[in-house]
C-alpha cells in the first residue's frame, strides 16, 4: 500500500462506522469453499512464458529486447535478475519477463518479504479535493476466519523482487470470460508489478492463494512445511499487464498513477497442469461499471497487511460504506473506506455483493501514514480493456 500523508485536521461530518453484523456476513463469502486489442493501446504487457520444468521459453521479439538491454537469458535464473541497473531494468509494456526460478520462494523467504510502503507529501494528497468526501472514521481490520478457503474470497499473497529486496502484496483470483472454469488470472495493484515512470517491471512475481490457510501464528510457522504455507502451491506470472497510466505516471510515492493503480497477472503453476481456478475451486467476476461511491452501500477490502502492527502472516478484512477521494481535478476519483490495514494489503481485492453475487470492484492502492483508511481505483473502460486483452491473447496459454 502506498501511504499518503494528509493534513492533521479532519473534516466535519465524518461518516459513521458501519457495524460488522450483517455487512461482514454479506461479504464473508461463506459459499466459496476451495476444492480460480493491442498491448500498447491497452497499456498492457505480455512477453514471457515458461513451463514447469524450469526451461525458459521467450518469444524471439522479447529475446531481441533482452539483448538490446544487454541481458543474457541463460544467466537470468542464476542471478542475472538481481541486476537493477537503469539499462537492465525493463520498463516498457512489452518487456515483461518472469521465468520460473525453482526453489526461490521458500517459506522463510516468503515470511521475510516486506511491504512496498511509501509516503508522499500532504500537498499531493490534499490538492484540489473538490469531490473528496470527509475522511472516513477508522474501521478496525478484523482477522478472517480459518480456513481461509472456506470463509473468504480466493485471496492470496503476491511475492516479487525489487531493488530493495523481496516484497509482498495481496491479490485475488478472478474469472476469465474466455476460459470459463479454468481461469489463471489474478487481480492486484499496478505498484505490485511495476515501479512506474522511473523504474520497470519487478521480477520473480509469484502468487500464493490462501497463504497460511489455517492462520497459524509466527511460532507455529517456524518449522512449517511448504504445503502449510502454500496449500495450493506457487503460481508464477508468465504474463503481466498494468495500465499505461501507471507505467507513465506511477512513482515511488504513488503519483498521478494512483487512480490507475491496478494490474492483472496470468499465472501458471510451478508444478502440475490444472488451472488456478480448478485448483482453488473459486474465482470472482470483475465489475467494470465503476459504480458511484454514493450508489454503493457497502464495500469490503481483504488482504494480508504486513507492516506493524501486523506481520503479514494472516488475512484481514475491513467493511465500510465507500466515499470519494480526489487527488487532482484532472484525475479520476478513487474509492475510499475506513480501514486500519497497512502495507502488504496492497492489491487486495475490494468486493461488493450485487444480487447475492460477490464481485471484485477495486483493489487497495494507497492509504494515509496513520493507517486509518484505504483508497482504491475505479475499474472502468481502461481496466476492462486490459482484462479483455489479457483474456483473449494469453488466457488459454
DRENDRENTOR-150829 format. One record per residue (C-alpha): residue in one letter; x, y, z. Coordinates in Angstrom, 1 decimal, padded with zeros to 4 digits. Layout:
A|X|Y|Z
...
END
This chain:
X|000.0|000.0|000.0
X|001.3|003.4|-000.9
X|001.0|005.7|002.1
X|-000.3|009.2|001.7
X|000.5|011.9|004.2
X|-002.6|014.0|004.8
X|-003.2|017.2|006.9
X|-003.8|016.5|010.6
X|-007.2|018.3|010.7
X|-010.2|016.2|009.7
X|-013.3|017.4|008.1
X|-016.6|017.6|010.0
X|-019.5|015.2|009.3
X|-017.4|012.1|009.2
X|-019.3|009.0|008.1
X|-020.3|006.7|010.9
X|-018.6|003.3|011.1
X|-020.8|000.5|009.8
X|-021.3|-002.4|012.2
X|-019.9|-005.7|011.2
X|-023.1|-007.5|011.9
X|-024.9|-008.3|008.7
X|-022.5|-006.4|006.4
X|-019.5|-008.6|007.2
X|-021.7|-011.6|006.9
X|-022.9|-010.4|003.4
X|-019.3|-010.2|002.3
X|-017.9|-013.2|004.2
X|-018.3|-015.3|001.1
X|-019.1|-018.5|003.0
X|-020.1|-020.3|-000.2
X|-016.5|-020.1|-001.6
X|-015.1|-023.4|-000.3
X|-012.0|-024.3|-002.4
X|-011.8|-027.9|-004.0
X|-009.9|-020.0|-009.6
X|-006.8|-005.0|-028.9
X|-003.2|-004.2|-028.9
X|-000.7|-004.3|-025.9
X|000.4|-000.8|-026.3
X|-003.1|000.5|-026.9
X|-004.4|-001.1|-023.7
X|-001.3|-000.3|-021.7
X|-000.7|-003.9|-021.0
X|002.4|-006.1|-021.1
X|002.9|-009.6|-022.3
X|006.0|-011.3|-023.4
X|007.4|-014.1|-021.3
X|006.3|-017.7|-020.7
X|007.7|-020.8|-019.1
X|006.7|-024.3|-018.1
X|007.0|-026.4|-015.0
X|010.4|-027.9|-015.9
X|012.2|-024.6|-015.5
X|013.1|-024.2|-019.1
X|012.7|-020.6|-020.3
X|010.7|-020.1|-023.4
X|010.7|-016.4|-024.6
X|009.4|-015.2|-027.9
X|012.0|-014.0|-030.3
X|010.9|-010.4|-030.2
X|011.4|-010.4|-026.4
X|014.8|-012.1|-026.7
X|015.8|-009.3|-029.0
X|014.6|-006.8|-026.5
X|016.6|-008.5|-023.7
X|019.7|-008.5|-025.9
X|019.2|-004.8|-026.6
X|019.4|-004.3|-022.8
X|022.5|-006.5|-022.6
X|020.7|-009.3|-020.7
X|021.9|-012.8|-021.1
X|018.7|-015.0|-020.8
X|020.7|-018.1|-019.8
X|022.2|-016.2|-016.8
X|018.9|-014.8|-015.7
X|017.9|-017.6|-013.2
X|021.4|-017.9|-012.0
X|021.4|-014.4|-010.5
X|021.3|-012.1|-013.5
X|017.8|-010.9|-012.4
X|019.5|-009.1|-009.5
X|021.0|-006.5|-011.9
X|018.8|-003.4|-011.4
X|020.9|-001.0|-013.4
X|018.8|001.5|-015.2
X|019.6|000.0|-018.6
X|018.9|-003.5|-017.4
X|015.5|-002.7|-015.7
X|013.0|-003.4|-018.4
X|010.1|-001.0|-018.2
X|008.1|-000.9|-021.5
X|004.8|-002.7|-021.7
X|006.1|-005.4|-024.0
X|009.3|-006.0|-021.9
X|007.9|-008.2|-019.0
X|009.8|-011.4|-018.4
X|009.4|-013.7|-015.4
X|010.9|-017.2|-016.0
X|010.4|-019.6|-013.1
X|013.4|-020.0|-010.7
X|012.7|-023.2|-008.9
X|013.0|-023.1|-005.1
X|013.4|-019.3|-004.9
X|010.3|-018.6|-002.9
X|011.0|-020.8|000.1
X|008.7|-020.5|003.2
X|011.3|-018.4|005.1
X|011.8|-016.1|002.2
X|008.1|-015.6|001.9
X|007.8|-014.8|005.6
X|010.6|-012.2|005.4
X|009.2|-010.3|002.4
X|008.5|-006.7|003.1
X|005.5|-004.4|002.3
X|006.2|-001.9|-000.5
X|005.1|001.1|001.7
X|005.9|004.6|000.6
X|004.7|008.1|001.6
X|004.0|011.3|-000.3
X|003.6|014.9|000.8
X|000.4|016.5|002.2
X|000.1|018.8|-000.8
X|000.0|015.8|-003.2
X|-002.8|014.2|-001.3
X|-004.8|017.3|-000.5
X|-004.6|019.1|-003.8
X|-008.0|020.3|-005.1
X|-010.1|017.8|-003.2
X|-013.2|019.3|-004.8
X|-015.0|016.0|-005.0
X|-013.5|014.3|-001.9
X|-015.7|013.3|000.9
X|-014.6|013.9|004.5
X|-012.1|011.4|005.9
X|-013.8|008.2|006.9
X|-013.8|007.1|010.5
X|-011.2|004.3|011.0
X|-012.6|000.8|010.8
X|-010.6|-001.8|012.7
X|-009.4|-004.6|010.5
X|-010.7|-008.0|011.7
X|-009.0|-011.3|011.2
X|-010.6|-013.6|008.6
X|-012.0|-016.9|009.8
X|-009.9|-020.0|009.1
X|-009.5|-022.0|007.0
X|-009.5|-019.0|004.6
X|-010.6|-021.1|001.6
X|-013.9|-021.9|003.4
X|-014.7|-018.3|004.5
X|-013.1|-015.8|002.2
X|-012.9|-014.9|-001.4
X|-010.0|-016.5|-003.3
X|-007.4|-014.1|-001.9
X|-003.7|-014.8|-001.6
X|-000.3|-013.1|-001.5
X|001.8|-011.8|-004.4
X|005.5|-012.0|-003.9
X|008.1|-010.2|-006.0
X|011.7|-008.9|-006.0
X|012.6|-005.2|-006.2
X|015.8|-003.3|-005.9
X|015.0|-003.0|-002.2
X|014.7|-006.8|-001.7
X|011.8|-009.3|-001.6
X|008.4|-007.7|-001.4
X|004.8|-008.8|-000.8
X|001.3|-007.6|-001.8
X|-002.1|-009.2|-002.0
X|-004.2|-010.5|-004.9
X|-007.4|-012.2|-005.9
X|-008.3|-015.0|-008.3
X|-010.7|-013.6|-010.9
X|-012.7|-015.3|-013.6
X|-011.6|-015.5|-017.3
X|-014.6|-014.9|-019.5
X|-013.0|-016.7|-022.4
X|-012.0|-019.7|-020.4
X|-014.8|-020.4|-018.0
X|-014.0|-022.6|-015.1
X|-010.3|-022.6|-016.0
X|-009.0|-019.1|-015.1
X|-005.4|-018.4|-014.5
X|-005.9|-014.7|-013.8
X|-005.0|-012.8|-010.6
X|-006.0|-009.2|-009.9
X|-003.6|-007.0|-007.9
X|-002.2|-003.4|-007.8
X|000.0|-001.9|-010.5
X|002.7|-000.9|-008.0
X|003.0|-004.6|-007.1
X|004.2|-005.5|-010.6
X|005.8|-002.3|-012.0
X|007.7|000.6|-010.3
X|006.2|003.3|-012.6
X|007.7|006.0|-014.6
X|011.2|005.9|-013.0
X|011.6|002.1|-012.9
X|010.4|-001.1|-014.6
X|008.9|-004.5|-014.1
X|009.5|-006.2|-010.8
X|010.9|-009.7|-011.0
X|010.2|-013.3|-009.8
X|006.5|-012.4|-009.4
X|004.6|-015.3|-007.8
X|001.1|-015.8|-006.4
X|000.3|-018.0|-003.4
X|-003.5|-018.5|-003.0
X|-004.8|-018.9|000.6
X|-001.4|-018.3|002.0
X|-001.2|-019.8|005.6
X|-004.7|-021.1|005.1
X|-005.1|-022.1|008.8
X|-004.0|-018.7|010.1
X|-001.1|-020.2|012.1
X|001.0|-017.9|014.3
X|004.6|-017.0|013.7
X|005.8|-019.5|016.2
X|003.6|-022.2|014.7
X|005.0|-021.4|011.3
X|008.7|-021.5|012.4
X|009.1|-025.0|011.1
X|006.2|-025.0|008.7
X|006.3|-027.1|005.5
X|005.8|-025.6|002.1
X|002.3|-027.2|002.0
X|001.3|-025.4|005.2
X|002.4|-022.1|003.9
X|001.2|-022.5|000.3
X|-001.6|-025.2|000.4
X|-002.4|-024.7|-003.3
X|001.2|-024.2|-004.5
X|003.1|-021.4|-006.1
X|001.8|-019.8|-009.3
X|004.4|-017.8|-011.3
X|003.3|-014.9|-013.5
X|004.1|-015.7|-017.1
X|002.3|-012.6|-018.4
X|001.5|-009.3|-016.6
X|-000.5|-006.2|-017.5
X|-000.9|-002.8|-015.8
X|-002.2|000.5|-017.1
X|-000.2|002.7|-019.3
X|-001.0|005.5|-016.9
X|000.7|003.6|-014.1
X|003.7|002.9|-016.2
X|004.0|006.5|-017.2
X|002.8|008.3|-014.1
X|003.3|006.0|-011.2
X|006.3|006.5|-008.9
X|007.8|005.7|-005.5
X|005.1|007.8|-003.8
X|002.1|006.8|-005.9
X|002.0|009.9|-008.1
X|-000.5|010.6|-010.8
X|-000.7|006.9|-011.5
X|-002.6|006.1|-008.3
X|-006.1|006.2|-009.8
X|-004.9|003.7|-012.4
X|-003.1|001.5|-009.9
X|-004.4|-001.9|-011.0
X|-002.8|-004.9|-012.6
X|-003.6|-008.4|-013.9
X|-001.4|-011.4|-013.8
X|-001.7|-014.6|-015.9
X|-000.1|-017.4|-013.9
X|001.0|-020.9|-014.3
X|001.7|-023.5|-011.5
X|005.3|-024.2|-010.6
X|004.2|-027.9|-010.9
X|001.2|-029.5|-012.5
X|-001.2|-028.6|-015.3
X|-004.5|-027.7|-013.6
X|-005.7|-024.1|-013.9
X|-005.7|-021.8|-010.8
X|-009.5|-021.7|-010.7
X|-009.7|-025.5|-010.8
X|-007.1|-025.8|-008.1
X|-008.6|-023.4|-005.6
X|-012.2|-024.0|-006.6
X|-013.3|-020.4|-007.0
X|-012.8|-017.2|-008.9
X|-014.7|-013.9|-008.9
X|-016.2|-011.7|-011.6
X|-014.8|-008.2|-012.0
X|-017.3|-005.3|-012.1
X|-016.1|-002.8|-014.6
X|-019.1|-000.5|-014.3
X|-017.2|001.8|-011.9
X|-020.3|002.5|-009.8
X|-020.5|005.8|-008.0
X|-019.5|005.6|-004.4
X|-022.8|007.3|-003.5
X|-024.7|004.3|-005.0
X|-022.8|001.6|-003.1
X|-023.9|000.9|000.5
X|-021.0|-001.5|001.4
X|-017.5|-002.4|000.2
X|-015.1|-004.8|001.8
X|-011.3|-004.9|001.4
X|-009.4|-008.2|002.0
X|-005.7|-008.6|002.2
X|-002.5|-009.6|004.1
X|-001.2|-006.5|005.9
X|002.5|-006.8|006.6
X|003.6|-003.5|008.2
X|003.3|-003.1|012.0
X|001.2|-003.9|014.0
X|000.6|-006.8|011.5
X|003.2|-009.3|010.4
X|001.8|-010.4|007.0
X|001.0|-013.9|008.1
X|-002.7|-013.6|008.4
X|-005.6|-012.4|006.3
X|-007.7|-009.5|007.4
X|-010.7|-007.6|006.2
X|-012.5|-004.2|006.5
X|-016.1|-003.5|005.6
X|-017.4|000.1|005.3
X|-019.5|002.4|003.2
X|-017.3|003.9|000.5
X|-016.6|007.6|000.0
X|-014.7|009.5|-002.7
X|-011.1|010.6|-002.8
X|-009.8|013.0|-005.4
X|-006.0|013.6|-005.8
X|-006.5|016.1|-008.5
X|-009.4|017.5|-010.6
X|-007.6|016.1|-013.7
X|-007.6|012.5|-012.3
X|-010.4|010.0|-011.8
X|-011.9|009.9|-008.3
X|-010.9|006.9|-006.2
X|-013.0|004.9|-003.7
X|-012.1|005.3|000.0
X|-013.1|003.3|003.1
X|-012.1|003.4|006.7
X|-009.6|000.6|007.4
X|-006.6|000.1|009.6
X|-004.8|-002.4|007.3
X|-001.2|-001.4|006.5
X|001.2|-002.1|003.7
X|001.2|-005.6|002.3
X|-002.6|-005.3|001.8
X|-001.8|-003.5|-001.5
X|-003.5|-005.2|-004.4
X|-006.0|-007.0|-002.2
X|-009.5|-007.1|-003.7
X|-012.4|-004.8|-002.8
X|-015.7|-006.7|-003.1
X|-019.4|-005.9|-003.1
X|-022.4|-008.1|-003.2
X|-024.9|-007.5|-006.1
X|-028.0|-009.6|-006.3
X|-026.4|-012.2|-003.9
X|-023.3|-012.4|-006.1
X|-019.8|-011.2|-004.9
X|-017.8|-009.2|-007.4
X|-014.4|-007.5|-007.3
X|-014.9|-003.8|-007.8
X|-011.5|-002.3|-006.9
X|-008.2|-003.1|-005.2
X|-006.1|-001.5|-002.4
X|-003.8|001.2|-003.7
X|-003.0|004.0|-001.2
X|-003.6|005.0|002.4
X|-002.5|007.6|004.9
X|000.6|007.4|007.1
X|-001.6|006.9|010.2
X|-003.3|003.8|008.6
X|-006.9|005.0|009.1
X|-008.3|004.5|005.6
X|-007.6|002.8|002.3
X|-008.3|004.1|-001.3
X|-008.6|002.1|-004.5
X|-009.1|002.9|-008.2
X|-012.4|002.8|-010.0
X|-012.3|000.0|-012.6
X|-013.7|001.4|-015.8
X|-013.1|001.1|-019.6
X|-009.3|001.1|-019.3
X|-009.3|-001.7|-016.8
X|-011.8|-003.6|-018.8
X|-009.7|-003.3|-022.0
X|-006.7|-004.5|-020.1
X|-008.6|-007.5|-018.8
X|-010.1|-008.4|-022.2
X|-006.8|-008.2|-023.9
X|-005.2|-010.5|-021.3
X|-008.0|-013.0|-021.6
X|-008.1|-013.1|-025.4
X|-004.4|-013.2|-026.0
X|-003.0|-015.1|-023.1
X|-005.8|-016.8|-021.1
X|-005.6|-020.1|-023.0
X|-001.8|-020.5|-022.7
END
